[in-house]
Structure formats: C-alpha cells, structure tokens
Amino acid sequence: MMLFVMATAPALCGVGCLYHSWKTAAKGRALVLYGWLLLALSLLSWIQLAGAEYGVVFALVFPAFVAWLMIVVQRRKGRRKTSAPQTVQPMRAPSWRGIGRNIARFIGLFVGLGVAMLLVSVALVMQFPFAANLNLASALLLFPLLWAASVCWFLSSRKPWKVLLLSTVAALVSSLWLLV
C-alpha cells in the first residue's frame, strides 16, 4: 500500500505541475522540469511496485488517465460559462507555394527523419551486449520512439532546418559506424 502511495503521489503532483505550467500564462521551465522529474520518480516507484513490465505500463497509463480527467473537469467548468459568439473569419485559399512547402515538409518528416532515425536506432542497438534477436526487438521498440521524438522536435522547433541538419549528421555518423 505504501508503494502505491509512493507511486501515485508523485504522478499526481507531476501531472499537476505540467498541467499548471500549460494553463498559466507565465511558461516557467522550472515547473515543467519538476513535473517531468516527479513523473520519473513515479516511474521508479511503479517499477518497484509491479515489476519492470507492468510498472512501465502503469507509469505511462496512470498520468495519461489523470491528465484526461483534469481536462474533462476543466472542460465541464468551461461549459457553464456562456460567452458571446465570436465571428469566424473565412479561410484563405491555399497557395501553390504553401502546398509545395507542406509536401516538402511531409517528405522531410516521414521519409527523411524516418530513414535517419532508423540508421540511428540500428547503430545504437548494435552496441547492446545482447543476442541478435534481442537486438532486433530493441530496434523495433527504439525506432518508433526516436522517429516520433524527432518529428515532434521538428514540428515544435522555430528553426526546423537545424533539426534536419542534426538528424542528417546523426544519420551519417550512424551509417559510418555501421560500415566500420
């Protein structure tokens, strides 16, 4: 019972910190850092409570469930308030330049970053001291995580060319590492 409290309390506080930093106007990095650190501490407690396999699952599912509950509660509070209808401005027609830019972004994200993160994940996994089948399983788990992280980084970056440049360098280093 004590381990359950030690696992849920930091998870609740971590989600609360992240939610509060998201909802407040002052975007404090310290609150975000504390939230993620509390979630990492919660992960350790979940692993101690339920073992590595189920502990990681509980550490991922519990904060997501709590965050959705917080959003639902906040949404219900928002429905009670009535505001004047806002005027909706019509959307502009897409330009050929914008369509070309979005197609290039799509190809860069899904093909370019996908190949780059595949090379990085294979190069990383080849350094693991496991058997070949375990390395393959690790690569299958690591590749989507790296790819999703790089896509999120690209989409949230103010200078996406830096993300593409660093991913290209990482892919080149990984391919050289695999050749040697």
Summary of the structure (lengths in Angstrom):
residues: 180
radius of gyration: 21.5
end to end distance: 51.7
largest distance: 66.0
contacts: 463
relative contact order: 0.08
helix: 83%
strand: 0%
